[in-house]
């Protein structure tokens, strides 16, 4: 899966829901629950969720 | 199982237009609830840690768990609450019951760390191929 720069800028620090064979973004929101609600409303029962990091290098071990 | 790194397009360094990261799809279950996530494999994390939104989606009462303070590279403390969950790599039949932390103090989805995830797997990072291979420990 590849996140484009446009997607990163649009969704950074937000939750997104991916679904379908091409892993399209089918929902987003400030919380996982918001992203889930949008995805389910569109008919995607089991999307995969991800909180999009900003366009930055990071050291994940917090 | 082999996974390609997830690539994030980046404007930081034109010589490196993508940031590849070892992120894999997982299924997390608590009682009758489950959620699918993309989780970062972090060999530097002592434990596995998830954003508290994940716990809320699983109907876990976050603050009822074992409270623990954690420190990272920044030196700033964060508070996590640990709960048992079932974790499955999507595409694998194996389900592991692990105790993982949940915190609101994290800008990421999930980190799969040493104490539980690495304890159960042989993990081979091939950054030069942008690929990761994961095998359950009992297959060694």
N, CA and C atoms of all chains as a GROMACS GRO file, in nm:
protein
  606
    1UNK      N    1   0.085  -0.119   0.000
    1UNK     CA    2   0.000   0.000   0.000
    1UNK      C    3   0.089   0.124   0.000
    2UNK      N    4   0.046   0.223  -0.075
    2UNK     CA    5   0.119   0.349  -0.080
    2UNK      C    6   0.025   0.464  -0.044
    3UNK      N    7   0.070   0.548   0.046
    3UNK     CA    8  -0.003   0.670   0.078
    3UNK      C    9   0.057   0.783  -0.004
    4UNK      N   10  -0.025   0.850  -0.083
    4UNK     CA   11   0.026   0.961  -0.162
    4UNK      C   12   0.043   1.084  -0.074
    5UNK      N   13   0.124   1.178  -0.124
    5UNK     CA   14   0.147   1.302  -0.048
    5UNK      C   15   0.015   1.378  -0.030
    6UNK      N   16  -0.070   1.372  -0.133
    6UNK     CA   17  -0.200   1.438  -0.124
    6UNK      C   18  -0.285   1.376  -0.012
    7UNK      N   19  -0.282   1.243  -0.004
    7UNK     CA   20  -0.356   1.176   0.104
    7UNK      C   21  -0.298   1.212   0.240
    8UNK      N   22  -0.166   1.215   0.248
    8UNK     CA   23  -0.101   1.247   0.376
    8UNK      C   24  -0.141   1.388   0.421
    9UNK      N   25  -0.138   1.482   0.327
    9UNK     CA   26  -0.172   1.620   0.363
    9UNK      C   27  -0.320   1.633   0.400
   10UNK      N   28  -0.404   1.557   0.333
   10UNK     CA   29  -0.547   1.564   0.360
   10UNK      C   30  -0.584   1.500   0.493
   11UNK      N   31  -0.517   1.388   0.522
   11UNK     CA   32  -0.562   1.306   0.636
   11UNK      C   33  -0.463   1.301   0.752
   12UNK      N   34  -0.356   1.379   0.751
   12UNK     CA   35  -0.256   1.366   0.856
   12UNK      C   36  -0.319   1.385   0.994
   13UNK      N   37  -0.279   1.299   1.084
   13UNK     CA   38  -0.329   1.295   1.223
   13UNK      C   39  -0.478   1.257   1.233
   14UNK      N   40  -0.535   1.211   1.122
   14UNK     CA   41  -0.673   1.162   1.127
   14UNK      C   42  -0.674   1.010   1.110
   15UNK      N   43  -0.784   0.952   1.151
   15UNK     CA   44  -0.806   0.810   1.126
   15UNK      C   45  -0.867   0.795   0.988
   16UNK      N   46  -0.821   0.696   0.915
   16UNK     CA   47  -0.883   0.664   0.787
   16UNK      C   48  -0.920   0.516   0.786
   17UNK      N   49  -1.020   0.484   0.706
   17UNK     CA   50  -1.063   0.345   0.688
   17UNK      C   51  -1.034   0.305   0.544
   18UNK      N   52  -0.963   0.193   0.528
   18UNK     CA   53  -0.930   0.142   0.395
   18UNK      C   54  -1.017   0.019   0.368
   19UNK      N   55  -1.058   0.004   0.242
   19UNK     CA   56  -1.136  -0.116   0.206
   19UNK      C   57  -1.126  -0.140   0.057
   20UNK      N   58  -1.161  -0.260   0.019
   20UNK     CA   59  -1.162  -0.296  -0.122
   20UNK      C   60  -1.028  -0.348  -0.170
   21UNK      N   61  -1.028  -0.405  -0.291
   21UNK     CA   62  -0.904  -0.467  -0.343
   21UNK      C   63  -0.790  -0.367  -0.363
   22UNK      N   64  -0.826  -0.240  -0.386
   22UNK     CA   65  -0.721  -0.139  -0.405
   22UNK      C   66  -0.696  -0.058  -0.278
   23UNK      N   67  -0.753  -0.105  -0.167
   23UNK     CA   68  -0.736  -0.036  -0.038
   23UNK      C   69  -0.767   0.113  -0.050
   24UNK      N   70  -0.885   0.142  -0.102
   24UNK     CA   71  -0.928   0.282  -0.114
   24UNK      C   72  -0.971   0.336   0.022
   25UNK      N   73  -0.958   0.466   0.040
   25UNK     CA   74  -1.004   0.530   0.163
   25UNK      C   75  -1.156   0.548   0.154
   26UNK      N   76  -1.226   0.486   0.249
   26UNK     CA   77  -1.373   0.486   0.246
   26UNK      C   78  -1.433   0.558   0.368
   27UNK      N   79  -1.346   0.612   0.452
   27UNK     CA   80  -1.395   0.686   0.567
   27UNK      C   81  -1.280   0.757   0.635
   28UNK      N   82  -1.311   0.864   0.707
   28UNK     CA   83  -1.207   0.935   0.782
   28UNK      C   84  -1.272   1.012   0.895
   29UNK      N   85  -1.189   1.052   0.990
   29UNK     CA   86  -1.242   1.130   1.100
   29UNK      C   87  -1.137   1.156   1.206
   30UNK      N   88  -1.174   1.239   1.304
   30UNK     CA   89  -1.081   1.269   1.414
   30UNK      C   90  -1.063   1.148   1.505
   31UNK      N   91  -1.164   1.061   1.507
   31UNK     CA   92  -1.156   0.940   1.588
   31UNK      C   93  -1.177   0.818   1.499
   32UNK      N   94  -1.134   0.704   1.550
   32UNK     CA   95  -1.158   0.578   1.477
   32UNK      C   96  -1.307   0.559   1.457
   33UNK      N   97  -1.384   0.594   1.557
   33UNK     CA   98  -1.528   0.573   1.551
   33UNK      C   99  -1.592   0.657   1.439
   34UNK      N  100  -1.542   0.779   1.419
   34UNK     CA  101  -1.594   0.862   1.309
   34UNK      C  102  -1.562   0.800   1.174
   35UNK      N  103  -1.440   0.753   1.158
   35UNK     CA  104  -1.400   0.690   1.032
   35UNK      C  105  -1.482   0.564   1.008
   36UNK      N  106  -1.506   0.489   1.115
   36UNK     CA  107  -1.583   0.365   1.103
   36UNK      C  108  -1.727   0.395   1.060
   37UNK      N  109  -1.784   0.498   1.121
   37UNK     CA  110  -1.924   0.530   1.090
   37UNK      C  111  -1.940   0.566   0.943
   38UNK      N  112  -1.844   0.644   0.890
   38UNK     CA  113  -1.852   0.682   0.749
   38UNK      C  114  -1.836   0.559   0.659
   39UNK      N  115  -1.743   0.471   0.694
   39UNK     CA  116  -1.720   0.351   0.613
   39UNK      C  117  -1.841   0.259   0.615
   40UNK      N  118  -1.897   0.240   0.732
   40UNK     CA  119  -2.014   0.151   0.745
   40UNK      C  120  -2.133   0.209   0.669
   41UNK      N  121  -2.149   0.340   0.678
   41UNK     CA  122  -2.258   0.406   0.604
   41UNK      C  123  -2.246   0.382   0.454
   42UNK      N  124  -2.121   0.373   0.406
   42UNK     CA  125  -2.098   0.348   0.263
   42UNK      C  126  -2.106   0.200   0.228
   43UNK      N  127  -2.128   0.116   0.329
   43UNK     CA  128  -2.145  -0.026   0.303
   43UNK      C  129  -2.023  -0.113   0.326
   44UNK      N  130  -1.921  -0.057   0.386
   44UNK     CA  131  -1.798  -0.134   0.413
   44UNK      C  132  -1.800  -0.178   0.560
   45UNK      N  133  -1.828  -0.305   0.580
   45UNK     CA  134  -1.849  -0.354   0.716
   45UNK      C  135  -1.719  -0.377   0.793
   46UNK      N  136  -1.612  -0.415   0.722
   46UNK     CA  137  -1.488  -0.450   0.790
   46UNK      C  138  -1.367  -0.380   0.727
   47UNK      N  139  -1.362  -0.248   0.736
   47UNK     CA  140  -1.245  -0.178   0.683
   47UNK      C  141  -1.125  -0.195   0.776
   48UNK      N  142  -1.009  -0.158   0.726
   48UNK     CA  143  -0.888  -0.158   0.807
   48UNK      C  144  -0.854  -0.012   0.841
   49UNK      N  145  -0.826   0.011   0.969
   49UNK     CA  146  -0.808   0.149   1.017
   49UNK      C  147  -0.660   0.182   1.036
   50UNK      N  148  -0.633   0.311   1.016
   50UNK     CA  149  -0.494   0.358   1.029
   50UNK      C  150  -0.500   0.507   1.060
   51UNK      N  151  -0.416   0.548   1.156
   51UNK     CA  152  -0.405   0.691   1.189
   51UNK      C  153  -0.287   0.745   1.108
   52UNK      N  154  -0.313   0.835   1.016
   52UNK     CA  155  -0.212   0.878   0.919
   52UNK      C  156  -0.110   0.970   0.985
   53UNK      N  157   0.018   0.932   0.980
   53UNK     CA  158   0.121   1.020   1.036
   53UNK      C  159   0.143   1.140   0.944
   54UNK      N  160   0.195   1.250   0.997
   54UNK     CA  161   0.226   1.365   0.912
   54UNK      C  162   0.346   1.334   0.822
   55UNK      N  163   0.372   1.424   0.729
   55UNK     CA  164   0.487   1.408   0.639
   55UNK      C  165   0.614   1.442   0.716
   56UNK      N  166   0.661   1.345   0.792
   56UNK     CA  167   0.779   1.367   0.877
   56UNK      C  168   0.841   1.232   0.908
   57UNK      N  169   0.972   1.236   0.930
   57UNK     CA  170   1.035   1.117   0.984
   57UNK      C  171   0.997   1.108   1.131
   58UNK      N  172   0.977   0.990   1.182
   58UNK     CA  173   0.950   0.982   1.324
   58UNK      C  174   1.022   0.865   1.389
   59UNK      N  175   1.039   0.880   1.519
   59UNK     CA  176   1.100   0.776   1.600
   59UNK      C  177   0.986   0.718   1.682
   60UNK      N  178   0.930   0.604   1.636
   60UNK     CA  179   0.803   0.560   1.693
   60UNK      C  180   0.809   0.520   1.839
   61UNK      N  181   0.926   0.485   1.889
   61UNK     CA  182   0.930   0.438   2.027
   61UNK      C  183   0.904   0.554   2.123
   62UNK      N  184   0.816   0.638   2.082
   62UNK     CA  185   0.762   0.750   2.159
   62UNK      C  186   0.865   0.810   2.254
   63UNK      N  187   0.499  -1.550   0.661
   63UNK     CA  188   0.424  -1.456   0.578
   63UNK      C  189   0.513  -1.338   0.544
   64UNK      N  190   0.499  -1.292   0.420
   64UNK     CA  191   0.579  -1.178   0.377
   64UNK      C  192   0.486  -1.060   0.347
   65UNK      N  193   0.532  -0.944   0.386
   65UNK     CA  194   0.456  -0.822   0.362
   65UNK      C  195   0.548  -0.717   0.300
   66UNK      N  196   0.496  -0.645   0.202
   66UNK     CA  197   0.568  -0.528   0.153
   66UNK      C  198   0.555  -0.415   0.254
   67UNK      N  199   0.659  -0.336   0.266
   67UNK     CA  200   0.650  -0.218   0.350
   67UNK      C  201   0.539  -0.126   0.297
   68UNK      N  202   0.472  -0.057   0.387
   68UNK     CA  203   0.380   0.048   0.346
   68UNK      C  204   0.465   0.172   0.315
   69UNK      N  205   0.437   0.231   0.200
   69UNK     CA  206   0.516   0.347   0.159
   69UNK      C  207   0.434   0.475   0.169
   70UNK      N  208   0.497   0.574   0.230
   70UNK     CA  209   0.431   0.704   0.245
   70UNK      C  210   0.508   0.806   0.162
   71UNK      N  211   0.440   0.864   0.063
   71UNK     CA  212   0.506   0.965  -0.018
   71UNK      C  213   0.543   1.084   0.069
   72UNK      N  214   0.660   1.143   0.042
   72UNK     CA  215   0.712   1.246   0.130
   72UNK      C  216   0.778   1.358   0.052
   73UNK      N  217   0.766   1.480   0.104
   73UNK     CA  218   0.832   1.596   0.043
   73UNK      C  219   0.956   1.638   0.122
   74UNK      N  220   0.993   1.560   0.223
   74UNK     CA  221   1.103   1.599   0.311
   74UNK      C  222   1.236   1.604   0.236
   75UNK      N  223   1.264   1.499   0.162
   75UNK     CA  224   1.392   1.487   0.092
   75UNK      C  225   1.365   1.440  -0.050
   76UNK      N  226   1.384   1.527  -0.149
   76UNK     CA  227   1.354   1.488  -0.288
   76UNK      C  228   1.430   1.364  -0.333
   77UNK      N  229   1.543   1.336  -0.272
   77UNK     CA  230   1.618   1.216  -0.308
   77UNK      C  231   1.552   1.089  -0.256
   78UNK      N  232   1.465   1.105  -0.161
   78UNK     CA  233   1.392   0.990  -0.105
   78UNK      C  234   1.243   1.024  -0.101
   79UNK      N  235   1.175   1.008  -0.214
   79UNK     CA  236   1.036   1.054  -0.223
   79UNK      C  237   0.935   0.968  -0.148
   80UNK      N  238   0.979   0.853  -0.097
   80UNK     CA  239   0.890   0.769  -0.019
   80UNK      C  240   0.955   0.727   0.113
   81UNK      N  241   0.874   0.720   0.218
   81UNK     CA  242   0.920   0.666   0.346
   81UNK      C  243   0.858   0.527   0.360
   82UNK      N  244   0.940   0.421   0.347
   82UNK     CA  245   0.885   0.286   0.364
   82UNK      C  246   0.886   0.245   0.511
   83UNK      N  247   0.779   0.184   0.556
   83UNK     CA  248   0.770   0.145   0.697
   83UNK      C  249   0.715   0.002   0.709
   84UNK      N  250   0.764  -0.074   0.807
   84UNK     CA  251   0.716  -0.211   0.827
   84UNK      C  252   0.581  -0.212   0.900
   85UNK      N  253   0.478  -0.194   0.823
   85UNK     CA  254   0.341  -0.186   0.875
   85UNK      C  255   0.262  -0.304   0.820
   86UNK      N  256   0.194  -0.376   0.908
   86UNK     CA  257   0.123  -0.496   0.865
   86UNK      C  258  -0.025  -0.490   0.908
   87UNK      N  259  -0.110  -0.564   0.838
   87UNK     CA  260  -0.252  -0.567   0.877
   87UNK      C  261  -0.275  -0.669   0.988
   88UNK      N  262  -0.346  -0.628   1.090
   88UNK     CA  263  -0.376  -0.718   1.202
   88UNK      C  264  -0.525  -0.710   1.238
   89UNK      N  265  -0.566  -0.813   1.310
   89UNK     CA  266  -0.703  -0.817   1.363
   89UNK      C  267  -0.692  -0.825   1.514
   90UNK      N  268  -0.756  -0.734   1.584
   90UNK     CA  269  -0.753  -0.732   1.730
   90UNK      C  270  -0.893  -0.765   1.781
   91UNK      N  271  -0.902  -0.858   1.876
   91UNK     CA  272  -1.034  -0.900   1.924
   91UNK      C  273  -1.037  -0.894   2.077
   92UNK      N  274  -1.150  -0.850   2.129
   92UNK     CA  275  -1.176  -0.853   2.273
   92UNK      C  276  -1.319  -0.901   2.292
   93UNK      N  277  -1.333  -1.018   2.353
   93UNK     CA  278  -1.465  -1.081   2.369
   93UNK      C  279  -1.531  -1.093   2.231
   94UNK      N  280  -1.646  -1.031   2.209
   94UNK     CA  281  -1.714  -1.049   2.080
   94UNK      C  282  -1.682  -0.939   1.980
   95UNK      N  283  -1.602  -0.841   2.022
   95UNK     CA  284  -1.574  -0.727   1.934
   95UNK      C  285  -1.439  -0.746   1.866
   96UNK      N  286  -1.426  -0.699   1.743
   96UNK     CA  287  -1.295  -0.701   1.677
   96UNK      C  288  -1.279  -0.578   1.589
   97UNK      N  289  -1.153  -0.546   1.559
   97UNK     CA  290  -1.121  -0.433   1.472
   97UNK      C  291  -0.998  -0.470   1.390
   98UNK      N  292  -0.995  -0.422   1.266
   98UNK     CA  293  -0.881  -0.444   1.178
   98UNK      C  294  -0.798  -0.316   1.174
   99UNK      N  295  -0.666  -0.334   1.180
   99UNK     CA  296  -0.577  -0.219   1.188
   99UNK      C  297  -0.451  -0.241   1.104
  100UNK      N  298  -0.387  -0.133   1.064
  100UNK     CA  299  -0.249  -0.139   1.014
  100UNK      C  300  -0.160  -0.100   1.131
  101UNK      N  301  -0.066  -0.188   1.168
  101UNK     CA  302   0.018  -0.166   1.286
  101UNK      C  303   0.166  -0.166   1.248
  102UNK      N  304   0.239  -0.077   1.309
  102UNK     CA  305   0.383  -0.064   1.284
  102UNK      C  306   0.462  -0.160   1.371
  103UNK      N  307   0.548  -0.237   1.311
  103UNK     CA  308   0.636  -0.324   1.388
  103UNK      C  309   0.754  -0.242   1.437
  104UNK      N  310   0.772  -0.236   1.568
  104UNK     CA  311   0.871  -0.146   1.629
  104UNK      C  312   0.962  -0.226   1.721
  105UNK      N  313   1.078  -0.261   1.669
  105UNK     CA  314   1.171  -0.343   1.749
  105UNK      C  315   1.225  -0.267   1.869
  106UNK      N  316   1.209  -0.134   1.871
  106UNK     CA  317   1.258  -0.056   1.984
  106UNK      C  318   1.156  -0.038   2.096
  107UNK      N  319   1.036  -0.088   2.075
  107UNK     CA  320   0.932  -0.074   2.177
  107UNK      C  321   0.934  -0.195   2.269
  108UNK      N  322   0.938  -0.172   2.399
  108UNK     CA  323   0.941  -0.284   2.494
  108UNK      C  324   0.809  -0.359   2.497
  109UNK      N  325   0.701  -0.292   2.468
  109UNK     CA  326   0.568  -0.355   2.472
  109UNK      C  327   0.487  -0.308   2.352
  110UNK      N  328   0.377  -0.375   2.327
  110UNK     CA  329   0.288  -0.331   2.220
  110UNK      C  330   0.190  -0.228   2.273
  111UNK      N  331   0.167  -0.128   2.192
  111UNK     CA  332   0.090  -0.014   2.237
  111UNK      C  333  -0.007   0.027   2.128
  112UNK      N  334  -0.130   0.057   2.169
  112UNK     CA  335  -0.235   0.095   2.073
  112UNK      C  336  -0.298   0.226   2.117
  113UNK      N  337  -0.346   0.301   2.019
  113UNK     CA  338  -0.421   0.422   2.052
  113UNK      C  339  -0.548   0.381   2.128
  114UNK      N  340  -0.587   0.462   2.224
  114UNK     CA  341  -0.703   0.428   2.307
  114UNK      C  342  -0.834   0.422   2.228
  115UNK      N  343  -0.839   0.487   2.113
  115UNK     CA  344  -0.959   0.475   2.028
  115UNK      C  345  -0.986   0.329   1.992
  116UNK      N  346  -0.880   0.252   1.979
  116UNK     CA  347  -0.894   0.110   1.944
  116UNK      C  348  -0.965   0.037   2.058
  117UNK      N  349  -0.924   0.066   2.181
  117UNK     CA  350  -0.987   0.004   2.297
  117UNK      C  351  -1.135   0.041   2.304
  118UNK      N  352  -1.164   0.167   2.280
  118UNK     CA  353  -1.303   0.212   2.285
  118UNK      C  354  -1.387   0.140   2.180
  119UNK      N  355  -1.328   0.116   2.062
  119UNK     CA  356  -1.402   0.044   1.958
  119UNK      C  357  -1.427  -0.101   2.000
  120UNK      N  358  -1.337  -0.155   2.082
  120UNK     CA  359  -1.354  -0.292   2.130
  120UNK      C  360  -1.438  -0.299   2.259
  121UNK      N  361  -1.492  -0.184   2.298
  121UNK     CA  362  -1.576  -0.172   2.419
  121UNK      C  363  -1.497  -0.210   2.545
  122UNK      N  364  -1.369  -0.178   2.545
  122UNK     CA  365  -1.285  -0.196   2.662
  122UNK      C  366  -1.290  -0.068   2.746
  123UNK      N  367  -1.310  -0.085   2.875
  123UNK     CA  368  -1.304   0.028   2.968
  123UNK      C  369  -1.155   0.057   2.992
  124UNK      N  370  -1.102   0.154   2.918
  124UNK     CA  371  -0.956   0.174   2.910
  124UNK      C  372  -0.892   0.184   3.049
  125UNK      N  373  -0.945   0.273   3.133
  125UNK     CA  374  -0.879   0.303   3.260
  125UNK      C  375  -0.899   0.195   3.366
  126UNK      N  376  -0.970   0.088   3.332
  126UNK     CA  377  -0.984  -0.023   3.427
  126UNK      C  378  -0.864  -0.118   3.419
  127UNK      N  379  -0.778  -0.097   3.321
  127UNK     CA  380  -0.664  -0.186   3.303
  127UNK      C  381  -0.548  -0.153   3.394
  128UNK      N  382  -0.445  -0.235   3.386
  128UNK     CA  383  -0.324  -0.212   3.466
  128UNK      C  384  -0.255  -0.086   3.416
  129UNK      N  385  -0.240   0.011   3.507
  129UNK     CA  386  -0.183   0.140   3.469
  129UNK      C  387  -0.030   0.133   3.471
  130UNK      N  388   0.033   0.186   3.368
  130UNK     CA  389   0.179   0.184   3.363
  130UNK      C  390   0.229   0.308   3.291
  131UNK      N  391   0.336   0.366   3.345
  131UNK     CA  392   0.397   0.481   3.281
  131UNK      C  393   0.509   0.432   3.189
  132UNK      N  394   0.515   0.489   3.069
  132UNK     CA  395   0.614   0.449   2.970
  132UNK      C  396   0.696   0.571   2.929
  133UNK      N  397   0.817   0.546   2.886
  133UNK     CA  398   0.903   0.653   2.837
  133UNK      C  399   0.955   0.616   2.698
  134UNK      N  400   0.972   0.718   2.612
  134UNK     CA  401   1.026   0.693   2.480
  134UNK      C  402   1.148   0.777   2.454
  135UNK      N  403   1.183   0.787   2.327
  135UNK     CA  404   1.305   0.858   2.290
  135UNK      C  405   1.300   1.005   2.332
  136UNK      N  406   1.182   1.063   2.336
  136UNK     CA  407   1.170   1.204   2.372
  136UNK      C  408   1.192   1.227   2.521
  137UNK      N  409   1.180   1.122   2.600
  137UNK     CA  410   1.194   1.135   2.745
  137UNK      C  411   1.067   1.174   2.816
  138UNK      N  412   0.964   1.203   2.740
  138UNK     CA  413   0.838   1.242   2.802
  138UNK      C  414   0.760   1.118   2.843
  139UNK      N  415   0.704   1.119   2.964
  139UNK     CA  416   0.627   1.003   3.009
  139UNK      C  417   0.488   1.000   2.946
  140UNK      N  418   0.438   0.881   2.928
  140UNK     CA  419   0.298   0.867   2.888
  140UNK      C  420   0.237   0.754   2.970
  141UNK      N  421   0.108   0.763   2.989
  141UNK     CA  422   0.037   0.664   3.069
  141UNK      C  423  -0.040   0.571   2.977
  142UNK      N  424  -0.022   0.441   2.999
  142UNK     CA  425  -0.095   0.341   2.922
  142UNK      C  426  -0.167   0.247   3.018
  143UNK      N  427  -0.274   0.189   2.970
  143UNK     CA  428  -0.352   0.093   3.048
  143UNK      C  429  -0.352  -0.040   2.973
  144UNK      N  430  -0.308  -0.145   3.042
  144UNK     CA  431  -0.287  -0.274   2.975
  144UNK      C  432  -0.407  -0.367   2.992
  145UNK      N  433  -0.444  -0.430   2.882
  145UNK     CA  434  -0.557  -0.524   2.879
  145UNK      C  435  -0.520  -0.644   2.791
  146UNK      N  436  -0.573  -0.762   2.822
  146UNK     CA  437  -0.552  -0.877   2.733
  146UNK      C  438  -0.643  -0.867   2.610
  147UNK      N  439  -0.586  -0.895   2.495
  147UNK     CA  440  -0.662  -0.900   2.369
  147UNK      C  441  -0.610  -1.017   2.286
  148UNK      N  442  -0.688  -1.057   2.189
  148UNK     CA  443  -0.643  -1.157   2.093
  148UNK      C  444  -0.594  -1.086   1.967
  149UNK      N  445  -0.474  -1.119   1.925
  149UNK     CA  446  -0.415  -1.055   1.808
  149UNK      C  447  -0.388  -1.159   1.701
  150UNK      N  448  -0.426  -1.126   1.579
  150UNK     CA  449  -0.406  -1.216   1.466
  150UNK      C  450  -0.352  -1.135   1.349
  151UNK      N  451  -0.246  -1.181   1.288
  151UNK     CA  452  -0.199  -1.118   1.164
  151UNK      C  453  -0.297  -1.159   1.055
  152UNK      N  454  -0.347  -1.062   0.980
  152UNK     CA  455  -0.445  -1.096   0.876
  152UNK      C  456  -0.378  -1.184   0.771
  153UNK      N  457  -0.439  -1.298   0.746
  153UNK     CA  458  -0.382  -1.396   0.655
  153UNK      C  459  -0.318  -1.513   0.726
  154UNK      N  460  -0.302  -1.501   0.858
  154UNK     CA  461  -0.244  -1.608   0.938
  154UNK      C  462  -0.353  -1.675   1.021
  155UNK      N  463  -0.347  -1.807   1.036
  155UNK     CA  464  -0.447  -1.873   1.120
  155UNK      C  465  -0.418  -1.858   1.270
  156UNK      N  466  -0.298  -1.815   1.305
  156UNK     CA  467  -0.258  -1.812   1.446
  156UNK      C  468  -0.319  -1.692   1.518
  157UNK      N  469  -0.374  -1.720   1.636
  157UNK     CA  470  -0.428  -1.613   1.722
  157UNK      C  471  -0.351  -1.616   1.853
  158UNK      N  472  -0.300  -1.500   1.894
  158UNK     CA  473  -0.224  -1.490   2.018
  158UNK      C  474  -0.300  -1.405   2.117
  159UNK      N  475  -0.302  -1.448   2.242
  159UNK     CA  476  -0.357  -1.363   2.347
  159UNK      C  477  -0.240  -1.287   2.410
  160UNK      N  478  -0.246  -1.156   2.400
  160UNK     CA  479  -0.137  -1.072   2.447
  160UNK      C  480  -0.193  -0.965   2.540
  161UNK      N  481  -0.109  -0.917   2.630
  161UNK     CA  482  -0.147  -0.801   2.710
  161UNK      C  483  -0.083  -0.679   2.645
  162UNK      N  484  -0.167  -0.588   2.598
  162UNK     CA  485  -0.115  -0.472   2.526
  162UNK      C  486  -0.164  -0.344   2.594
  163UNK      N  487  -0.089  -0.236   2.570
  163UNK     CA  488  -0.123  -0.108   2.631
  163UNK      C  489  -0.210  -0.023   2.540
  164UNK      N  490  -0.292   0.059   2.603
  164UNK     CA  491  -0.374   0.155   2.529
  164UNK      C  492  -0.350   0.293   2.589
  165UNK      N  493  -0.335   0.391   2.503
  165UNK     CA  494  -0.310   0.526   2.551
  165UNK      C  495  -0.367   0.629   2.456
  166UNK      N  496  -0.410   0.742   2.512
  166UNK     CA  497  -0.451   0.855   2.428
  166UNK      C  498  -0.332   0.941   2.392
  167UNK      N  499  -0.217   0.916   2.457
  167UNK     CA  500  -0.099   1.001   2.439
  167UNK      C  501  -0.013   0.954   2.323
  168UNK      N  502  -0.073   0.903   2.218
  168UNK     CA  503   0.006   0.847   2.109
  168UNK      C  504  -0.052   0.894   1.976
  169UNK      N  505   0.033   0.948   1.888
  169UNK     CA  506  -0.019   0.997   1.759
  169UNK      C  507  -0.033   0.887   1.655
  170UNK      N  508  -0.003   0.764   1.690
  170UNK     CA  509  -0.002   0.654   1.594
  170UNK      C  510  -0.115   0.556   1.622
  171UNK      N  511  -0.136   0.465   1.526
  171UNK     CA  512  -0.238   0.362   1.541
  171UNK      C  513  -0.196   0.258   1.643
  172UNK      N  514  -0.079   0.199   1.617
  172UNK     CA  515  -0.037   0.083   1.695
  172UNK      C  516   0.111   0.056   1.675
  173UNK      N  517   0.177   0.014   1.782
  173UNK     CA  518   0.315  -0.034   1.776
  173UNK      C  519   0.316  -0.178   1.825
  174UNK      N  520   0.378  -0.266   1.747
  174UNK     CA  521   0.394  -0.405   1.790
  174UNK      C  522   0.535  -0.421   1.842
  175UNK      N  523   0.548  -0.446   1.973
  175UNK     CA  524   0.679  -0.439   2.038
  175UNK      C  525   0.734  -0.572   2.086
  176UNK      N  526   0.839  -0.561   2.165
  176UNK     CA  527   0.922  -0.676   2.202
  176UNK      C  528   0.855  -0.776   2.296
  177UNK      N  529   0.795  -0.725   2.405
  177UNK     CA  530   0.757  -0.815   2.515
  177UNK      C  531   0.654  -0.919   2.474
  178UNK      N  532   0.576  -0.889   2.373
  178UNK     CA  533   0.471  -0.983   2.336
  178UNK      C  534   0.481  -1.023   2.189
  179UNK      N  535   0.477  -0.926   2.100
  179UNK     CA  536   0.474  -0.961   1.957
  179UNK      C  537   0.605  -1.028   1.913
  180UNK      N  538   0.718  -0.967   1.949
  180UNK     CA  539   0.847  -1.026   1.910
  180UNK      C  540   0.872  -1.157   1.984
  181UNK      N  541   0.816  -1.169   2.102
  181UNK     CA  542   0.833  -1.292   2.180
  181UNK      C  543   0.771  -1.412   2.108
  182UNK      N  544   0.671  -1.387   2.025
  182UNK     CA  545   0.597  -1.494   1.959
  182UNK      C  546   0.639  -1.518   1.814
  183UNK      N  547   0.729  -1.437   1.760
  183UNK     CA  548   0.758  -1.447   1.617
  183UNK      C  549   0.908  -1.437   1.586
  184UNK      N  550   0.944  -1.498   1.474
  184UNK     CA  551   1.072  -1.467   1.412
  184UNK      C  552   1.043  -1.361   1.305
  185UNK      N  553   1.111  -1.248   1.317
  185UNK     CA  554   1.081  -1.135   1.228
  185UNK      C  555   1.208  -1.095   1.154
  186UNK      N  556   1.199  -1.094   1.022
  186UNK     CA  557   1.314  -1.057   0.940
  186UNK      C  558   1.282  -0.930   0.863
  187UNK      N  559   1.356  -0.826   0.896
  187UNK     CA  560   1.340  -0.699   0.823
  187UNK      C  561   1.435  -0.699   0.704
  188UNK      N  562   1.381  -0.671   0.585
  188UNK     CA  563   1.464  -0.655   0.466
  188UNK      C  564   1.434  -0.517   0.407
  189UNK      N  565   1.491  -0.417   0.471
  189UNK     CA  566   1.462  -0.279   0.432
  189UNK      C  567   1.503  -0.254   0.287
  190UNK      N  568   1.613  -0.318   0.245
  190UNK     CA  569   1.662  -0.297   0.109
  190UNK      C  570   1.566  -0.355   0.006
  191UNK      N  571   1.481  -0.448   0.047
  191UNK     CA  572   1.378  -0.503  -0.042
  191UNK      C  573   1.240  -0.444  -0.008
  192UNK      N  574   1.238  -0.360   0.095
  192UNK     CA  575   1.112  -0.304   0.145
  192UNK      C  576   1.012  -0.416   0.173
  193UNK      N  577   1.062  -0.516   0.246
  193UNK     CA  578   0.981  -0.634   0.273
  193UNK      C  579   1.012  -0.686   0.412
  194UNK      N  580   0.911  -0.746   0.474
  194UNK     CA  581   0.930  -0.804   0.606
  194UNK      C  582   0.872  -0.945   0.605
  195UNK      N  583   0.942  -1.035   0.674
  195UNK     CA  584   0.893  -1.173   0.683
  195UNK      C  585   0.867  -1.207   0.829
  196UNK      N  586   0.752  -1.266   0.856
  196UNK     CA  587   0.713  -1.299   0.993
  196UNK      C  588   0.673  -1.446   0.998
  197UNK      N  589   0.735  -1.517   1.091
  197UNK     CA  590   0.700  -1.658   1.112
  197UNK      C  591   0.665  -1.679   1.258
  198UNK      N  592   0.561  -1.759   1.286
  198UNK     CA  593   0.532  -1.791   1.426
  198UNK      C  594   0.650  -1.863   1.488
  199UNK      N  595   0.670  -1.841   1.618
  199UNK     CA  596   0.787  -1.899   1.685
  199UNK      C  597   0.788  -2.050   1.680
  200UNK      N  598   0.673  -2.116   1.690
  200UNK     CA  599   0.672  -2.263   1.698
  200UNK      C  600   0.713  -2.328   1.566
  201UNK      N  601   0.720  -2.251   1.457
  201UNK     CA  602   0.764  -2.309   1.331
  201UNK      C  603   0.915  -2.313   1.319
  202UNK      N  604   0.987  -2.261   1.419
  202UNK     CA  605   1.134  -2.257   1.409
  202UNK      C  606   1.191  -2.398   1.421
   0.00000   0.00000   0.00000
